[in-house]
């Protein structure tokens, strides 16, 4: 890691709800490594991406660095930034980002409003916030 992790804002939600299931075996293994690393080092600096990040590279929806679900994930990112009083490009610790996302979204009615359109919402809604961190 060189200095910080580049992370899409909505991934602050996904990481806290991750329990070992995702789009493909390669993506699951990659995300599990990221989750373990952040759990072990919550002080890790994170820069909020305004596009694809270090998680997206293995995602089956990311092709040649472009997200095929751009409009959907851009809306998710914008919601997270707004509700957590953050901005694209901002640098903060993973622990601070995770706390903000949990307090402002995952533990509120905003969770269903923001994530209800995601195919994983049914699973995530059953998982306690921060189960994997």
N, C-alpha and C positions, 0 to 999 in steps of 0.2 A: 504494500500500500504506500502510495506516495503522498503524504500529507493529509489527505481526506478522501472520503468515499463520495462519489457523485451519486445522488439518490433522488428519484422522482418523489415529489411530496406524497402522493397517494401510497407509495410503498411503505411509509411509516405506519399505515393501517395494516397492510398485508403482512408485514413482518411480525407484527404483534399478534396476529391471528393464525400464523402458519403452524400447521401440525403435521407436516410431511406429505401433503397431497398438493399436486399442482398439475400443470399442463402436460408435462412429459417427464420421463425419468431423468433426463439430463438437466432440465430446468429445476426439478425437485431437488436433486443433489446440489446444484449450484446455490439455490436459495437456502438450503439447509446449512451450507458452509457460511453463508453471509449471516444468517440468524445466529448461529453458534458464535461467530466472531464478534458480533455486536453485543450478544449477551455477556460474553467474557470481558468486553471492553466498552462499557457504555459511554466512556469519555471520548470515544472515537469521533473525530471531526467529520461532519457531513455537510456537503454543499448541495443545496436544493437545485436539482436539474430542471432545465426548461426544455426537456425532450428526453430522449432515451438515456438510460443510466447504466451502471455496471450490472444491474440485475437483468435488464432488458436484452442484453447481448445473447442470452441463451433462450429467450422466450420465442416460442413458435410464431408469435404475431409480429416479431421484429425481423424485418428482412432488409439487409444491406443498411442497417442503422436507422431504418424508418419503421415506425409502428403502424401496422395495418388497422389498428383500432384507435388512431390518433385522436379523433374528435371525442370519443368516450373518455379516454385516459386524460386528455387535456382538461376536460370538465372536472374529472375527479381531482386532478392536481390543483386546479383553480379553487375548488371548494375547500380543500385542505389548507391551502395558503391563506384564504380569506378567514376561515373559522379559527385558525391558529395564529392569526396576526403575523404571518410570515411573508416573505417575498422570494421570487425566483432568484437564484444565485446566492442566497443568504448562507452563511457558514455558522453552524452551531453544533453542539455535541449530539450524538445519537440519543443519549439519555434525556436531554432537554426536548428534542424533537418527539421522542416516544411519549414523554409525559404530557406534552401539549396535545398530541394527537389523541391520547387516551382520555384526558380530561375534557377536551373540547368536542370530541367526536365519538370515540368508541363507547364512552360511558353516558352518552346522551341520545336524544331522539335523532340527532343528525346522522348517526351511524346508519340507520335504515334509509334515510333520505339520500345519503351519498352513495352507499354501497348496495342498495337494494337492486340496482340494475346489473350487478355483477353475477356471473354464473356461480361464484363461490359464496355468495351471501348466505345461502341456507346452511352451509357448513360453518362459516365464520360466526354466524349469529348464535351458534351453540357452544362456541369456545370462549372461555373467560379471557378477558383482555390481558395481554401479556403472558399468555400460557407458555409461549415458546421463548420468552426472554427472562 
